[in-house]
Amino acid sequence: MDTTRTRATIIGALSAGLIVVLFCLILLWHDPLLFWNDDYELSILPVFADMARSWSAGHWPILSPYSWVCGNLAGEFQYGVFSVFVNAVIIVVWKFPLAFPQQAAAVSIAHLFVLAVGAFLLARDRRFSIPLSIFVALVASLSGWIICWGATAWFGALGAFTWLPWAWWGAERALDPRRTKWRFLWPTLFVYLLITGGFPYTVLMLLLLIGWLAIKSSFQTRSIFSILPMLFGVALGFGLSAPAWLAILDLVQGSARELQPPAAHRQWLVPPAALPGLILPSWTVNWTDFSSRNIPHTATELTCGLVAPVAVIAGFIWRGRIFVKRLKRELILLLIVLLLCMIPTAGLFRWSFRWLPFFHLVLAICAAEALQSFQDSRRPWSAMPATAALALVILTAIAISIFHAAGEYAFPLAWILIGLAALWFLLEFLLPRAEFREWAPAAITFLALLATYLCVPTNCGVPKYNFSQELLKPAPLDPARLYLGVYPWAELTYCVSNKPQPVGQVLRPGSTAMWAELHFINGYSPIRPAGVAREFATSIHGEINPDVGSYLLKHKAGNDGELALLGVDGVVVARELDLTPQPSSEWEPAVSTDEGRVFHRRGSPFARVRSVTSIDSRPGERFAPATISQINNSRNYVEAFVDVASDDRPALLIFSRPYFRGYQGRLGSQKLAVTSYRRLFPVVEVPAGAHGRLTLAYRPYWLIWGGAIAIISIFVVVVSFLAAIYSRASARTSQDRLI
């Protein structure tokens, strides 16, 4: 019987994942650019291309040489540098000759498939039927926030949330006393994959979930020791992912993210007036957007396929006291998460509506419990969810007119959802067999979600850009030079609504320079770490503050200016700006197009390692010249042969790469101190008369200690796993002997 159930569960889980893939393919047929928006264009896909290139060259993509602002890929966290799964998907997808939108779709759909499988297994372990488990999988993986934001713009959110149902599933198994003493292993891998997936909000979701499970188990067993296996397994998961979370904790120190304005904490809260959108997603009320403006906004983020909210409401209507008693702990969690969606954030976190995927997952679990109760009932009450759905959709459609919340997309969506609710209502009475009726919630959810995304745009107001495949080519820029790009706000100036033609070939906004292996100061970074991002007052999308850009080009672009110290020997200026690097004797026009102008510093490009005899950060000091040759400017380290003049003065070497805490310098076997020029680039002082191979390698404490913690955790996991296999084999052998 267990074998039969296991086989049915595996088939059901794969079926749930394939249904989600089919759903996404239908949406792609309707809109081939569905997954190609905003951050995916400016940041995610260019970085993934760089990561794929790095792995092909045999390097770990901890750093990127193609952006100073977004140079620390590991510390940026959202790219999943330490996730085995994210990197495996990137490597596989980039083996195929796909266009940009197709690559984005492939990466997102792969994660949605895994998310659906995990949600199915979570539901199945709660003794739900196959149809109800598929229903949970559909709500968890195709809910509004996931489709409108996680899968189509903010990939890190999807990359991490993919593993939350798996972590929940594993944690509940670790709490099951009927399982072996090795049950603590169940959540470990999934906690690791969740954390390394790249979204701090999902880590908060995990912590809330673990706290809730711990309290629930303690009350049920009346023993605090019952939660120890789960806590130990979760701790091992944190240990495996230690390099990832230590990296972001290090990079965020002194960053612009620490100084975000208080207004950011009140943006994108779920307004209470928007909650009818759970029933009818076209419901339109005012939301606070990224600019702290109250603007009319459809409740597409609340979309969950109609069935889930009405099933919970029907549970309260049917037998409210029994329903609450049975699901009181899940309902408390549901209310807590809903409250977190609606209240301001604090600290480094912002935009509370990011809790919505967790809310939808818990809502799906509660709804499945309610639906199972109705299906077990042999009374007329079994049609209550369908009846509630029909009544609530009609009432919400009427309320849209009364409260003027129709927006642009109320119809025909309202008519379609009324029709689906009516169909569900009729099926409850017309289908003679309960086996067919069991599939109705999943089918209605699938159709309601599909109708919603076909009628209401999934792009919730974020910009789209017309980036062509030509961005894979460096022309007309020079890959040997380091460029500073000065251009206006990309999301306002170069979005499709303002510039429908292909853009970016000259300006390379955000991190798009990574596609063609071009070196830029600019880059997309939500953290904007201390150093060049703070010094040049860059925005998240990579633009330099216009006043700062004007000052740099007018006063710091000379032969002895700050830009020369950084190694900037190319400047790109948008056509919208009337700026020219000065002095003119130092720069020459290289390219001029409708998009912008390119200037190159006269002469050959700067070397990546240079010797200077003086520097303004150390006034009054003079340094000996050094001969530098055989420079190997790799991704995570630099090597060069250095020969310092034999006099009493040391040489001072500057490196044209962004400075991050953790660089280590060596000349042969001799350790050298690594400092920085105003935290902009590394500086190394080499003793007088020294010669040999100098190495500057990025070895931060978080990588050393985090790697050590991860190795210890791997050792514990592997030994425990082998012990569990041996224990199970021994038990089977003993059983066979008894037989």
N, C-alpha and C positions, 0 to 999 in steps of 0.2 A: 504493500500500500504506500509506504514511504517512497519507494522507487517510482511508482506511478505518479505520485504527487510531485516529486522532484522533476521528473521528465515534463510534466504538464507546466510546471513553473518555469523551466528553462524555455520551453516553446512559447509560453505566454510572454515572458520577458523580451525575447527576441521579436515577437510579434508586435509588442508595444513599441519597441524601438523602430521597427520598420514602418508602422503606421505613422509615427512622427516624421520619419523621412519622407514618406509619401505626401504627408501634409505640406512639408516644406517644398517639395518639388512642385506641387500644385501652385503654391504661392510664387515660386520662381518662374513658373510658366506665365503667371499673371504679371509679374514684375521681375525681370531678370536682374535688376539692381537692388532687390529687396535688402540684401545683407551688406550693401555698399554705401555707407553713410559716414559722415563726420569723422570721428576718431579712427574708425576702421581705415579711412582713406589717408588721413594726415599722419597717423601714428602706428596703428596696430600692424597693418599689412607691410609697410616699409620695414618695420623692425623685424617682423617674422621673416621677411626676405633676407635680411642681414643675418639673422640667426641661422637660417638654412645654409647660407653661404659659409658662415663660421664653422658649422658642423662638417660641411663638405671639405673644408680646409684642415679639419682635425683640431679646431680650437673650441674651447668652451666659451660661449658668447656672454661672458661676464661684463665686458666693456665693448663699446662700439667706437671705432676710430672715425666715424663719419658724422658725429655730432658732439659738440661740447656740452650743450645744455642737456641733451638726452644721451650722454656718453656712458652712464653707469646703468646698464640694462638690468643687472641684478637688483640694484637698489631701487630702481623704479617700480619693481614688484609686479606690476600689472602684466608683464610679458611672460610670466611663467618660466623664467630661466631655469629654475630648479625642479620643474615638474617633468617627470619622465613622460607622462602622457602628452602634455602640450608639445614638447619637443618632438616626440614620435609622430604626432599628427602633422607638425610643420614639415618634418623631413619627408614624410610620405607625400603630402600634398604638393610640395615643391618639386617632386620628381616628374610631375605631369605638366604638359605645356598648356596651362590654364591662364585665362585672362584674369585681371585683378578681381572683378566681381565674382568670378567663379571660384577663385582661391578663397575669398572671404566666405562664400557660401559653403564650400567644402569643410572649412575649419569649424564653422558654427554648427553645421548639420551633424558632423561627427560628435560634437559635444552634446547636442540635443538628443541624439540617439542614446548615448550613455546615460544622460540624465533621465530619460524615460525608462530605461532598464532598471536604474537604481530605484526610482519611485515605485515601479511595479513590484520589485522585490520587497521593499519596505511595506507596501500594502499587503502583499501575499503572506508575509510573516505575521500579519495581524489577522490571519485566517479569513481574508476577504476572498471572494470568488474571482475567477479569472476575469470576467467582465468588469467587476468593480475595481480590480487592480489596474486594468487598462485605463479605466476612468481616472484613477488617481494619477497615472502616468501622463495622461493627456493634459490634465490641469496643471501639473507640476512643470511640464516641459514646454507647454504652448500658451501659458498665461500671458497676459498683456505686457507686463513689465519685461519679461524674458524676451519676447519677440520684438517689442518696440525699442528696447534699450540694450539688453545684455547680448542678444544674438546679432544685432544689426549695428551697434555703435560701440558700446563699452564691453569689449570682449572679456576683459578680466573678470567682470561680474559673472558671465556665463562660465568661464573657465574654472572658477571656484565653486559656484553654486551647483555645477554638475555633480559634485561629490557630496553635497549635503545630505540628500536622501540615502546615499551609500553609508555615510558616517552615522546617520541615525539608525539605519538597519544594523550596522556592525555594533553600535553601542548597545542597542536593545539585546542583541545576542550575547554580548559580554555580561549583561545583567541577568541572563537566564541561568538559574542555578542548576537546571537539568543538564546543562552542557558541561564539558570537561573543565578541568582547572586551567587549561590553555585557552579558554574562551576570550581572554584579554586581547588576543591577537586580532580579533574580528575588526575592531574599528581602526587599527593602527595605520594600515595602508591608505585608507580613505581619508583619515584626518591629514595625513601627509599630502595627499593629492589636493585636498581642499585648500590647505594653507598655501601650498606652492602654486595653486591655480592663479593667484594674483589679485585678490580683492579683499581689503581689510574688513569691509562690512560683513562679508561672509564668515570671517573669523569671529566677529561679534555674534553672528547668528549661531555659530557652533558653540560658543561659550554659553550663550543663553540656553541652547538645547541641552548641553551637558548638565548645566545647573538644574534645569527642569527635570531631566531624567533622574538625576541624583536625588532630588527631593521626592519625586514620585516613588522611586524604588525604596527609599528609606521609610516612607510612610507605609508602603505595602508590606515590606518585610519586617518592619520595626527593628531594623538593624542597620547601623551605619556601615558595617563591614560589607554589606551586599554590593556597594558601589565600587569597592576597591578594584575589581577586575576591569571595570569600564575606565576608571580614572587612570589605571596603569597603562591600558592600551592607548588611551588618548595622549598620555604623557609621552609614550613611545612615538606616536605620530608627530607630536611637537618636536621631539628629538630628531626624527628623520628630516624634518623641514627646518631645522635650526638655522642653516645658512640663509634661507629665504627671509625669515622674519627678523633675524639679526641684521641683515643687509638694509632693510627698509628703516629699521630703528636707527641705524647709523646715518643713512643718507638724509633722513628728515631733520636731523639736528642742524639748526641754523638755516633751514630752508625757508623759502617764502611760504610754504604750506603752514608753518608754525604761526605765521602772521596773517592768516586769511581774515578778512573783515568779518565782524559779527553778523552782518547781513546775510552772509553765505549760509549760516545755520538755519535761517528761516526760509530759504528758497526750497522749492519743490517738496513742501509738506503736502500730505494728502488732506485736503479740506473735508470736514465732515459733510459739507453739502454735496460732495462728489460721490458719496457712498452708493446712491442709487445706480451709479455706473456699474456696480457689480451685476446688476440685472440687465441694464441697457447701456452698453459702453458709449453710445453716442451722447449720453448725458453731458451737457456742457455747462460748467460754472467757472468762476475765476480761480486760477492757480497762480502761485508766485513763481515766476520763471528765473532764469539765470541772472537777469538784470534787476531782480527784486521788483519787477512790475507785476501787478495783478492783471492777468489777461485771460480771456475766455479760452478754455482748453477742454477738449473731449476727454472722457475718462477711459481712454483706451488702455492705459496701464492697469486698470482694475479688471480688465477682461478675464473671465475664467470659464466661459462656456455655459452660462446660465444655470446649469444643473446644480453645481456645488452650493451656491448661496441659497437657492430655493429649497434644497434638501435639508440644510441646517434649519432654515426657518420652519419648514414643515415638521421637523422633529420637535421644535418648541410648541407648535400648534397641536400636534398629535397628543403627546404625553410629555409636557414640558418638564415635570418634576422627575419622571423616570429618565428622560433623555439627559437632563443635567446631571443626575446622580451617576449615570453610566459614563458620561464623558466630561465630568467636571474638571479633571486635570487638563485634558486637551482643550476644553473651552477657555480655561484660564490662560493657557499659553496663547490661544488664538487672540484673546482680548489684549494680552500684553503686547504681542507683535503689532496688532492694529494700532494700539496706542503709540507705539514707537514710530509707526509710519506718519503719525499726525503731530508729533511734538518736535520742537527744534533739537538739533544735534548739539554736540559740544566738542571742544578740542579740535583734533585734526579731521574729524568726520563732518560731513555735510550732506544735504539732500536726503532727508529721511525717507522719501518714497522708495529708496533702495531696499527697504525692508519688505517690500511687497512680494517678492518671490517666496520668501519664507512664510508670509501670511497665506499665500495661495496654497502652498504645500500643506500647511496645518489645516486650512479650510477643506482641502480635498480629503484629508484623513477623516475629519469630523463628518463631512458629507457622506463618505463611504460607510461610516458607522451607521448614520441615520438611514441610508438607503438599504443597508443590510437588515436593519430592524424592520423596515417596511416590507422587504421581500420575504422575511421569515414569517410575517403576519399573514394569516389566512382570511382576515376580515376585509371589508371594503376599504379600511384605512390604507391598504397597500397602494391605492391610487393617489394618496395625499400629495406626494412630491409633484406629480404631473399636474394635479389640480392647482397646487400652489404656484407652479411655474406659469400656468396660463393666467391665473388671476394677477400675479405680480407683474408680469410683462404688460398686461393691459393697463393696470393701475399706473405703472411707471410711464407708459406711453401717454396716458392722460395727463399725468403730472408734468411731463415735458411741456405741454401746451400751457398749463396753468402757470408754471413757474418760469416760462420762457427759457427753457434749458435745452431747446432742440438743437442749437448749433447748425452746422452745415450738413450733418450726416445722419440725422434722425430717421429719415426715410430714404430708401426702402428698408433699412435695417430693422426698424421697429416692426414692420409688417412681416419680415422674414422670421424674426424671433417669435412673434405671435403665432405664425404658422407652425413653427417647430414645436412650440409648447402645445398647440392644439393637436398636432400629430402624436406627440408623446401621450397626451391625455386619451386619445382614441385608442392607441395601441394597448394601453392598460386594460381596456375592456374588450378589444377585438381579438387580441392574440390569445388563442386557447391554451397555450402552454407557457408555464412560468419561465422555462429555459430561454425562450425568445424575449420575454419581457426583461430579463436580466441584462440584456445587451442595450436596452433603450437608453439608459443614462450615458453610456460611453458614446453611442451613436449620435445622440442629441448634442452632447458636448463637442464632438468633432465637427458637426455641421454648424453649430452656433459659433464656434471659434473661426471656422472657415468663412462664414458669412460676415463676421465682424471684420476680419482682415481684408476681405475683398471690398467691403463697403466703406470702411474707415481707414485712412492712410496709416500705415504703421510707423511712418516717420513723424515723430511728435515735435516737429519744429526745429530739428537740428539741421545744419547746412549739409548740402551735398556738393561735391566738386566734380568737374569733368576732367579727371586725370586719365590720360591715354597711355597706351603701352609704350609710347615714345619716351616716357620717363625712365625706362630701363636703360636708355642711352645717355651718356654724359654730355654729348654735344648740346649746346655750344660752349659748355664750361670745361675747365681743365681739371682732371682728376688729381693732378700733382699739386694743385694750389689749395689753400685754405681760404674759404669765402666767408664774408660777413654779409648777410642778407638784411636789407632795410626795406620793409614793405608795410602797408597798413594792415589793419585787422583782417586776417584771411577769411574768417567766417562771414564777414560783412561785405568784403570787396570781391572775393574770388569764388563765391558760391554760385551754383548754377543759375539761380534766379537773377543774379546780376551779370554773370559772365558765362553764358551757355557754351561758348567755344572752349576747346581744350586749353587748360592753363597749367602753369607750373614748370614749363620747360626751361625757363630762365630763373625764376624766383625760387623754385623748390621749397614751397612753404611747409611748415611743420617739420617732420622727419623724412619727407619724401626724397631727400638727397640720398638716402641709404639705398634706394633702388639701383642707382647708377654708380654707387661707390664714390660719391663726391663728398668732399670734406667741407663741412659747414660749422660755423659757430652755433647757428640756430638749431632748434629741435623742439619737439613736443614733449612737455614734461609737466604733469600735474604737481609734482613735488617742487620743481625749480630749486635744486640744491644750492647750498652755499657755494660761492665762487662766481663763475661767469654769469649764471642765471640771475643771481642777486645783483651783481655788479652792473649788468646791462639792463636790469629791470625788464626781463623778458616776460611775456605772457605765457599762459599754459600752451597755447597753440604755436608758440615759437617766435612770435613777433617781438622785436626789440622796441622798447619805449621810443616813440618818435623823437622826443627831445634828446634822449640819450644817443640815439643814432645820429642825429644832426651834430651833436657835440663831438662825437667820436670822429666823424668824417671831416669836420672842420678843424679840429684842434689836436687830434690824437692819431692822425693817419700818416704823419711824416716818418722819415727814416729812423728817428729815434723816439717815436711815439709809442703809446701803449699797444696799438694794433700791430706794430712791427715786432714788439716783444712777444706777443702771442703767436706770431708767425702768420698773421693775416696778410696775404699777398693778392687777394681778390675781393672785390666788393660788387655786390648786386644791388641795384637800386630800382625800386618799382617805378613805373612810368608815372604813377600818380604823385610821386614826390620829386621836388625840384632840389636835389642834393647831388653834389659832386665831391669826391674825396680831395682833400687839399694836403700839401701843395700840389698844383697841377704838374710840376716838374717831376714828381714822384710817381704819378699815375698816368696811364694811357688808356683811352677807350678801346675795348676789345670787341664788344658786341652791342648792337642796339636793335631792339625789336619793339613791337607794340606793347609787349608785356613789361619790359624793363631794359635797363642799361647795365652792361658789365664793364668793370674797370679792372685792369691788372697792374700790379706794381711793376715798374720797369725793371728789366733784368730777369734773371732766372728765378724760379720759385725758391722760397726759403727751405733750407734743410730742416728736418724734424728735430735735430739736436744741434745746438750752436754754442759756441764759446763767446762770452762777453767779458770785456775788461772792466765794466762798471755797470751798476744798476741803481735806479733811484730808491729802491727799498733798502739799500745799504749805503747811504751817503758817506762820502769821504774814504771809501775803500777802493782799492785798485786790485785787479786780478790779472794773473798771467794768461797769455793766450795759450790755447790748446789746439792741436791738430786733431780733427775728428774725421774718421773714415769708416767704411764698411758698416754703414748704418742699416740695421734691420728693425724697422718700425712695425712690430707685430701688434696684434690686438690687445693682449694683456701685458705686454712687456716691450722694452726697447733695448737693443744691443748695439754697441758701437765700439770701435777701437779708438782709444784716446791716448794722446801723447802730449804731456804738459811740459812746457819749457822749464829748463833747469835753473830756476832762480828761487828767491826766498818767498815768492808769492804763490798761493794756490790758484787754480783755475776755477771758474764758475761756469757751469753748464746749465743751459735752459732747454727745456723740452717742450715742443709744440704739441701739447696734449693737455686736456683738462686735469686739474689736480683734484684728487680725492684722498681722504685719509687712508693710509695703508700702503703707500708706495715704499718699497725697500730698494736701496742702492748697494751695488757691490762692484768693486774693481778687483777682478780675480777672486781671491778669497777674503779680501779686506772689505769690511762693511763700511758704507758711507752714509752719512746723514742726509735725509731728504727733507727739504723745506719747500716753501712755495712762495711765489710772488703774489701777495695779497689773495691767496687761495685760488689764484687763476690757473697757474701752471707749475709743474714741479721744477725745483732748482736743486742742483747737486754741486757741492764744493769738492774738488779733487785735489789731493795734496800736490805740492810742488815737485816736479821731476817725475811724477808717476806716469806710467804707461801700461797699457794692457786693455783687455776687453772689459768694458763697463756694461753692467746690466741694471736696468731700472724695471722692476717687476711689481705688479699690483698684488700684494699679499696682505689684505686687511685683516684685522683681528677677527672680524665676524666670519671670514672664510676659514681661518685657522681653527678657531674655537668651535664655530658652527660645524665645520667639517669633522672635527674630533667627536663632537656630540652625536652627529649623524652616523659616524662609523661605529661608535659604541652601541647606538640604537639598532643599527643593522645587525650587529653581532648578536644582540639579545633576541631580536626577531628571528634570525636564522636558526639559532640554537633552540629557541622555544618551538619553532615550527618543526624542526627535525625531531625534537623530543615528543611533540604531539603526534607525529606520524609513527614514531617507534611505539609510543604508548598504545595507539590504536591498533597497530599490527600485533602487538603482544596480546591485547585483549581478544582479538580475533583468533589468534593461535590457541589461547586458553579455552575459548569457546568451542573451537573445533575438537580439541582433545576431550572435552566433556561429552561432546556428541559421539 
